[in-house]
Amino acid sequence: MVSGDNEQSLVHNFLVSSVGPGYSIGSDNAYHLSGLDLAMKLHYIHGIYFFDSEASRSLTVPQIKSATFDLFNEYYITCGRLRQADSGRPFIKCNDCGARFIEAECRMTVAEWLETTGDDCSSLKSLIPQKNIGPELQFSPLIYIQVTRFKCQGFSIGLSWSHILSDAFSAAVFMNALTELLFGGAPCAVTPPPPLAVDTITKISSPKPPLSAAAKPPLSIRRVDPVGENWIPTNNCKMESFSFELNATQLAKLQTQMPHLTPPFESISAVLWQSIAKLRRGSEPTTVTLCKLNAIKPKGKITGNAQKISTVKFTAAAISAADRRELAELLVDNAGEEENKLIEDAVDRDDGVSDFIVYGANLTFVKWDEPDLYGDGMELNSERPKFVYYTLHGVGDSGVVVVVPGSGDDGGRKGRLVTVILPENEVVELKAELMANGMVV
């Protein structure tokens, strides 16, 4: 494992600059943020792609940087800065301020780094910018990109993507588009749709009335104390993350313990739901949130949060003593109500001024394991990434489980990489519980 101190010494020579659209769209345009976008304002998507020297033998960091100028011609909204309307509702001013581009060097090879870190993805923090919006709102970039060149001349591309922009599907499409620009040919030829005028943002209708006693509030979000211009949740305890990979064989064995045709995500979630409940006797998480990507967005829409958010409740018995097959069936049936519209209404009632969290408001299971999300179209010099990883930054105290595709390929079958983010005092016990279940070694 690469420790935090060693990371700092291994990754060095940082150089920070800005990148943005290759042509100017001016400064009199703005982008309206939906209620669902604003519900995600305190959360961040972190992703990283590793390419070895075979993939990047003819690629230079200046080439990568140059490609981003073409890409941001299409993704110009992500290069704006946040402003607030007269009502206090945030919006994005499309003013070409750009994203941050960080260059760094690593004293290890890609193979050495991946072998040393193994499944422990917490060691990737020096390769992914650990930034949040604020404390100066109007100057804070919404995207950070870090390109780290390794000793072997391979490299990694780390991405910090403000969730207020859109979901992980859009972030991954952005990364695929960057790779296509590097080794796929022509710059983006898509003409961006005309941006919204600023006055359509500043003349938003009056806030909706407060929820009535009879109205049903969404269970999947939690209002938090105002954060001001420093957009990151305030936790009551220190959060810690750890990761483990289930190869295709391990995953198939786990699924045999579940009802017939239980998918991988629900099988993993059922085990972790029960395992975490055992750590929280007396306050078992009877309600959990499910977040699943919607890969079908309106044509041409490259921003906006479109994932399905729902809640599931289990009250038949103590979860720690329940038959986990019942939990799996409940997760598969997704008996809980989709809450996207309820979230929109709750956020819009005070015109987006209040602060909420989604991830970690309840114990949250995040399904980002769609097979075409992280690599089917992502190749450099006919070489696929050696390792791809996505996680979340800015998680509430109830914790999050993120499931993404695994790195191995067993006869065309993919495993899953699971990242768990919990209060640090629960991590050791959970690892022991998962070892007992045969999920980690």
N, C-alpha and C positions, 0 to 999 in steps of 0.2 A: 504494500500500500504506500502511496505517496502522501506523506504527511503535509499539513498546511505549511509549515516552515520550509520544507524541502521544495514544495510547489513554487514558493516565492523565489527561491534561488535557482530552480531549474528553468522557470519561465521568466525571461528578462528582456531588457532592451525594448521597452514599450514605447510606441510612437502613436500619438493621437491626432487625428485630423477629421475633417468633415467631408461627406459626399452627399450629392443631391441630384435632382434632375439635370439632364444634359441641356435642356432648354428651360427658360423661365416661364412660369405661368402667371407671374405677377404676385401681388400681395392683397388683392381685393376680393379674394374668394375664401369660402369657408365650407367645412364639412359638418353636417349635423350628426350628432351621436345619439343612437337610440337608447331607450331605457335599459335594454339588455347590455349594450356596450358600457353604459355608466355603472351598471351593477358589477362589472369586471374591472373597474378602474384601479383597484388596489392589487391586482394580480398581474403576473408577468410569465410569459412562456419562454423557457430556455431550451435551446437546441444546439447540437453540435454534430458535425460531420468530419470524420477522419479519412484522409486519402494518403496512401503510401506513395513512395517515390515513383513507382511505375505509372500511377495515375497522373502525377503532377510533374513528370520529367521535363516538360517544355513550358510549364506555367510559372509565371512570376507574380509576386504580390502586386506590383503596379498593374498587371493585366486584370487581376481580380478587381482592384479598385476602379479601374477604367470601366469594367463591365457594369458596375453598380450605377454609373451615371446613365447608361442606357436603360437599365432596369427601372430606375426611379422616374424615368419619363412616364411610365405606366403607373407606378406606385407613388405618385407625387403627393398623395394625401398623407402618406406615412412620414413625409419630410416636413410636415407643418409643425406648429407649436400650439399648445393649448391656451385658450382664452376663456373668459366667462362672459356670458350675456348679462344684460341688466338684471335679469332675474336671478343670476348666480349659476345658471346651467352652463357646464363646460361645453365647448365646441373646439374644433380644430381649425385654426387659421392656416390656410394653404399659402405659405409665404416663402417656400423654397429654402428654409433654414437648414434642412438636411438631416442626415443621420450621422452618428459618430462612427468612424472607421479606425480601428485599433490594430496596429501591427506589433507582433511580438516574436521572440525566438525561444526555442526550447533546446536544452542541452541533451535531450534524449532522442532516440528514434521513435517513430510511431509505434513500431512493434514493441519496443521496450516500455513505452508509456502504457500501452494497453495490457501488456503482460503484467506489469507492476500493479496497476490499479485493479485489474480483474473486473468483477461485477460492482466494485465499490465506486459508484459514479459521483460520490461526494467530492472526490479529488479533482473533479473537472472545473472547479470554481475559478481557477487561475486562467482557464481557457475560454470561459464564457463571462462576459462583462456582468458584474453583480451590481447593476445600477437600477434605481427606481426613479420615477418622476418626482421632481422637487429637489431641494426645498424652494427653488425659484421656478415656479410653474412655467412662466412664459419663456424661459430659456432652456427648458429640459427637452432633449431629443426623445422621440418615441421608439427609436430603434438604435441598437448598438450592434456592430458587426466586428468580430475580432478574428483576424487571420494570423495563425501562429505557425511559423516555419520550423520544422523539426530538423535534427542533425542529419537525418537521412535524406533531406530535401522533400520529404512528404510534408503535409500541412493539415491543419484543422481549420474549419470555419465555425466559429461560435456565434450564436445569435441570441440577443435579448430583445424580445418583441412585446411591447406593451399590449396586454390583453384587451384594453379599451379599444384597440384598432380592430381586432377580429380574433377568431379562434385559431387553434393549432393547425387546422387544415389549410387555412390561408397562409400561415407562416411557412408550412412545408411546401406549398405551391410556389411561394416566393423563392425558397431555396432551390427548388427544381428549376425555376426560370433562370436563376443566376447561373446554374451549371450549364443550361442550354446555351446561354450567351457565351460562356467560356469555351465550350467545345461543340456547340450545336449550330453555330453559324451566325445568322443575321441578328442585329439588335431587335428588341421588341418593336413590332410594327403596329401594335394595337393603339388606336387613337383613344386617349382617355375620354370618358364622358365629360361633358361640361360640368365644372364644379358648381356647387350651390353658392349663390350670392350671400354676402355677409348679412344683408338685411333680412334674409329669410330665417336667420338664426336669432338675431337680436329682437325679433318681433314674435317670439314664441307666445302661444296663448297662455292665459292665466293658469296657475297651478290647479290641479284637480283637488277636490275636497278630501279631507282625511278619510281613511277607511271607516266605514260604519261598523257598529258592533256586529252586524250580521254578515259583513264581508269576510271572505276567507283569505287571510294573509298567506303568502307563499311560505312553505316550510324550509325551502332550500336556501334562503338567504337570511342574513342576520345584520341588523343595523349596528354599526359600531360608533364609538365616540368620534367626533369630527377630527380629521387628520390635518386639516388646513391644506397647505401646499406641499406637504411631504407625503406622497401617496404610497404608503406601505402600511399594512395592518400592525397594530400594537399587540403583541402577544403577551399573555400572562405568564408564559414560561418559555424557556429556550426550546426551539424546535430542532430536530435532528433528522437527517435522511439517511437511508441505506437502500441498496439495491441488490437484487438477486435475479439470476436468470434460470428459467425452466426450459430445458431443451425439449425437443419434440417428443422424445420418449417419456420424460418425466411428466410432461403435460398430458400425454395420452393416458398414463397411469392415473393421474389425478382425475381425469374425466370419467374413468371407469368407476370411481367412487361416487359419482353424481348420477342423477336421473338421465335416462337415455337422451342423447343429442344435446346435452348441456354444452353451450359454446365455451371456449377457453376463458374469456373474460369473466363470465358469470361463475365458472368453476373456481377460479382464483379468488374472486371477490367473496364468495361464500365462505371459503376457508379463512380468509383474512378478517372478515366480519366477525366470525365466531372467535377467532384467536384474539382479536383486540378486545372483544367483549369480556373475555376471561381476565384481562388486565384491569378492567374497569367495573368490577363487581360492585353493585350498589348504584352504579351510574352507567349501566350498559347502553350502548348506542342503539336504541330500538328503532330510530329513524335514520336512514342513510340517504345520501344524495347520489344520483347517477348522472354522469355527464358523458354524452356520446356525440361524436362528430356527425354533422350532416354534410356529406360530401357533395350533395346536390344543392348548389346555390343558384340564385337567379343569374342568368347568363350575363357575363361581363362584370359581375360583382366581385371585387377583389378585397373589399373590406367589410366589416360588420360581423357580429357574432351570430352564428346560425346553429350552434350545437343544441341538441335536445337536453334539457335539464328536467329531471323528475325526482320524486322522492318515493321511497318504499318504507313501509312500517311493518314491524313484526311484533305482535303482542300476544301471540298464542302461548308462549312460555318464555322462560329465561333463555336468552340467545346462547349463553355459554353452555347450556345443557341441551339445547335443541338438536334435532337431527339436521345436520348441515345440508342434507338433500332437500329439506323443506326450504331452507334459505335459498338454495340454488334455484328451486322452482319459482320462488317468489321473485327473484331477480330476473329470471328468464321471462316470466309472465309480465314483469314490469307493471305490477298492479297499481303502482303509484301513479298519480296524475302528472302529466307534463305541465310544468309550471312556467314556461316561457312567458305566456301572456300575463300571468299573475305577477311575475317579476317586473315586466314592463310597467304594469299599472302601479305597482308599489313604488318604483323609482320615479315615475312621472308625476306622482301625486304632489310632490313638493318640487317639481321641475328639476329633478336630478341634483338637488343641492345636498341631500343627506349622503352619508357614506355607508356602504354595505360590503359584505364579503359573501362569496359563494363557496369557494374552496376552503373547507375547514369550518364552515358554519355548522354543518353536521359532519360526521365521518363521510368522506366523499370518495367515490370510486370513479375514476376517469378512464374511459375507453378510447385510447388513441392507437389501437393496434390494427387498423385497417391495412391490409397487405400492400396496397399501392401508395401508401402515404409517405413513405420514407426512402424510396430507392428504386422502384421499378423503372422509372425514367431518368434516374440520376446516375450518370456515368461520366467519368473523365478518361479520355483515351481508352474507351471500352473497358475501363476498370470501375467496378462499383465501390462505394465507400467501404472501408474496413470496419467501421463501426458508426452507428447513428444512435443518438440518444436525445430524448425530450423529457423535460420535467417542468415543474412549476416553482415560482418564487413568489412569496407573499401569501402564506397559508395560515388559516386560523387554527386555534388550539385543538379543535376536534380531529384534525389530521386528514391526510389525503393518501390515496393509493392510485398511482398512475401505471397503466399497463400499455407498453409499446411493443412492437415486434422485436424478437430476439435477433442476435447476430448470427446464430448458427443456421445451417441448412442441412437437414437430415433427410436426404432423398426427396427434396422439394417441400418438406414439411418444416414449418417455422415454429420455433419456440416463442417464449415471451420474456421480456425484461420487465421486472416489476420494481418500482420505486415507492417506498413507504416514507412518508413525512409525518412524524409524530412528536409529541413532547419527549424530550431526551430521556426522562426517567422511565419511559415505557419501552424504549428501543431494546435494551438488553433482554428484558423479559419476553418481548415478542420474538426476538431471534431464537431464544431457547424454545419457545412454543413451536415455531416453524421448523426447527430442527427435529423436534419430536414428531412432527407431521411429515418429515422427509422432504420438505420443500426447500430447505437450505442445508448446506453441508459445512 
